[in-house]
Amino acid sequence: MELELVCKASPTETLKPKALARRTCELLRTHFGPVRCPLHYQQPHELCIAVILSAQCTDERVNQTTPELFKRFPAVRAFAEAEVEEIERLIHSTGFFRNKARHIKGFCQKLLADHAGSVPQDVKVLQTLPGVGRKTANVISQELFGVVDGIVVDTHVMRLSRVLGLTEKKDPVRIEAALTELLPREMWREWSLLLIFLGRSHCTARVRHCSACPLRSVCPSAQISAGGV
């Protein structure tokens, strides 16, 4: 699908990568204000399940799906003892529902067996649980425990970090490594959330509204003229 560009502004600041990353964070803070995890949950395990469901799915769809799911299975043990087919039925609309259902059930079973039903906060330990990769582990650790050991690299962060010229890498692990070198630790958590908000509002995968973008004064991609790539 061809990207449509609605870019009429050129950047007025030319910054080196480290300065650009920090300035980006400052501008997005000013524009969006305080940002928080967009997934809805009440209990720690519910966040974990919501993040598992968010793979290749919008947060909006996940938030539409989880109320009925969490009502049907109100505790970790309920998920661990559930029929996979019933979980599949309730999460069908999120896509890849068979794999996700197996991961959710396996996650809760291992949580009971190895952690007495409590979500661990260590990123490496979290990654030993079914359905939990580094991105998911970072989200859980940051959101539930305020432990920031890395930067969450989802599709928005991957795409926009390249749009900003902060990295040419396409692998999430390498992108995370590059960003942690550019940003101070106190910006790591906020960075991901701010780019997610930007990727939904101004710089989507299909259209870049550069002239209205809060980063128009610094983003090198704002030099792209309308209709050009």
C-alpha positions in Angstrom: 0.0 0.0 0.0 1.5 3.3 -1.1 2.1 5.9 1.6 0.2 9.1 1.2 2.2 12.1 2.4 0.6 15.4 3.5 3.8 17.3 4.2 4.0 21.0 3.7 6.5 21.9 6.4 10.2 21.8 6.4 12.2 21.4 9.7 13.6 24.6 11.1 16.0 22.8 13.5 18.8 20.5 12.3 19.8 18.3 15.3 22.2 15.5 15.8 20.6 12.1 16.7 21.0 12.4 20.5 19.7 16.0 20.6 16.9 15.1 18.1 15.7 12.2 20.3 15.6 14.4 23.4 13.9 17.3 21.6 11.4 14.9 20.1 10.4 13.7 23.6 10.1 17.2 24.9 7.9 18.3 22.0 5.6 15.3 22.3 5.3 15.8 26.1 4.2 19.3 25.5 1.7 18.3 22.8 0.2 15.1 24.4 0.7 15.9 28.1 0.9 12.9 30.5 0.5 9.6 28.8 -0.3 6.2 30.2 -0.7 2.6 28.9 -3.8 2.5 26.7 -4.8 -1.0 27.7 -7.5 -1.4 30.3 -7.0 -3.8 33.2 -7.8 -4.1 36.9 -5.4 -6.9 38.1 -1.8 -7.5 37.2 -2.4 -10.7 35.2 -5.1 -8.9 33.2 -2.5 -6.4 31.9 -0.3 -9.4 30.8 -3.1 -11.0 29.0 -4.1 -7.7 27.3 -0.5 -7.2 26.1 -0.5 -10.8 24.7 -3.7 -10.0 22.9 -2.4 -6.7 21.5 0.1 -8.5 19.1 -1.0 -7.7 15.6 -4.1 -6.1 17.0 -5.2 -2.5 18.0 -5.4 -1.6 21.6 -9.0 -0.4 20.9 -10.0 -3.9 19.8 -8.3 -5.5 22.8 -10.1 -3.1 25.1 -13.4 -4.1 23.5 -12.6 -7.8 23.9 -11.2 -8.0 27.5 -14.3 -7.0 29.6 -16.2 -10.1 28.7 -13.0 -12.2 28.8 -12.1 -11.0 32.3 -15.7 -11.4 33.5 -15.7 -15.0 32.4 -12.3 -15.8 33.9 -11.9 -13.5 36.9 -8.6 -15.0 38.2 -5.4 -16.6 37.2 -6.6 -20.0 38.1 -9.7 -19.6 36.1 -7.6 -19.0 33.0 -5.3 -21.9 33.9 -8.2 -24.3 34.1 -10.2 -23.0 31.2 -10.8 -24.9 28.0 -8.6 -23.4 25.3 -11.6 -23.4 22.9 -13.6 -21.1 25.1 -10.7 -18.7 25.4 -10.4 -18.8 21.6 -14.1 -18.0 21.2 -13.9 -14.9 23.4 -10.7 -13.5 21.8 -11.5 -14.5 18.2 -11.8 -10.9 17.0 -8.2 -10.0 18.1 -6.7 -12.3 15.4 -4.2 -15.2 15.7 -6.7 -16.4 18.4 -5.5 -20.0 18.6 -1.9 -19.1 19.4 -3.0 -16.3 21.7 -5.4 -18.7 23.6 -2.7 -21.3 24.1 -0.3 -18.6 25.3 -2.8 -17.1 27.7 -3.6 -20.5 29.2 0.1 -21.5 29.4 1.0 -18.2 30.9 -1.5 -18.6 33.7 -0.5 -22.2 34.3 3.2 -21.3 34.6 2.3 -18.3 36.7 0.6 -20.6 39.2 3.2 -23.3 39.1 6.4 -21.2 39.3 5.3 -17.9 40.9 2.3 -18.7 43.1 0.0 -16.8 40.7 1.9 -13.5 41.1 3.4 -11.7 38.1 7.2 -11.4 38.4 8.8 -8.0 37.8 12.2 -9.1 36.4 12.2 -8.8 32.6 14.3 -11.9 32.0 12.0 -14.0 34.3 9.0 -12.6 32.5 10.4 -13.8 29.2 10.3 -17.4 30.4 6.5 -17.3 30.5 4.5 -18.4 27.5 3.5 -15.6 25.1 6.0 -13.1 26.7 8.8 -11.7 24.5 11.0 -8.8 25.3 8.5 -6.1 24.2 5.7 -7.6 26.4 8.1 -8.1 29.3 9.2 -4.4 29.1 5.5 -3.3 29.1 4.6 -5.4 32.1 7.7 -4.5 34.1 7.3 -0.8 33.5 3.5 -0.5 33.9 3.1 -2.8 36.9 6.4 -2.1 38.8 7.9 1.0 37.5 11.0 -0.9 36.6 12.5 0.5 33.3 15.2 -1.9 32.0 14.7 -1.0 28.3 12.5 0.6 25.7 9.3 -1.0 24.4 9.7 -1.3 20.7 6.3 -2.0 19.0 5.4 -1.3 15.4 4.9 2.4 16.0 8.3 2.8 17.7 10.0 0.8 15.0 8.5 2.8 12.2 8.7 6.3 13.7 12.3 5.8 14.9 13.3 5.2 11.3 11.1 8.1 10.0 13.0 10.4 12.5 16.3 9.1 11.2 17.4 7.8 14.6 18.1 4.3 13.3 18.2 2.3 10.0 17.7 -1.0 11.8 14.6 -3.1 11.3 15.2 -5.6 14.1 13.4 -4.6 17.4 16.4 -5.6 19.6 18.8 -3.5 17.6 16.4 -0.6 17.5 16.0 -0.8 21.2 19.8 -0.8 21.6 20.2 2.3 19.4 17.5 4.2 21.2 18.9 3.4 24.7 22.1 5.0 23.5 20.4 8.2 22.4 17.9 8.7 25.3 18.5 9.1 29.0 16.9 6.4 31.1 14.3 8.7 32.5 12.8 9.1 29.0 12.8 5.4 28.1 9.3 4.6 29.2 7.7 7.8 28.0 9.3 7.5 24.6 7.4 4.5 23.6 4.0 5.8 24.8 4.6 9.2 23.1 5.5 7.6 19.7 2.4 5.3 20.0 0.2 8.4 20.4 2.0 10.2 17.5 1.7 7.1 15.3 -2.1 7.1 15.8 -2.7 10.8 15.4 -0.3 12.5 13.0 2.1 10.0 11.5 0.1 6.9 10.7 1.4 4.0 8.5 -0.6 5.3 5.6 -0.6 9.1 6.0 1.9 11.6 7.4 0.3 14.9 8.4 3.6 16.7 8.6 2.2 20.3 8.5 0.1 19.6 11.7 2.7 17.4 13.4 4.2 18.5 16.7 7.6 17.4 15.4 7.4 19.4 12.1 10.2 21.7 13.3 12.7 18.9 13.9 11.7 15.8 11.9 13.9 15.3 8.8 11.0 13.5 7.0 9.1 16.8 7.1 11.3 17.8 4.1 9.4 15.4 1.9 7.0 17.3 -0.3 3.4 16.3 -0.8 3.1 13.5 -3.3 6.8 12.6 -3.2 8.6 9.7 -1.5 
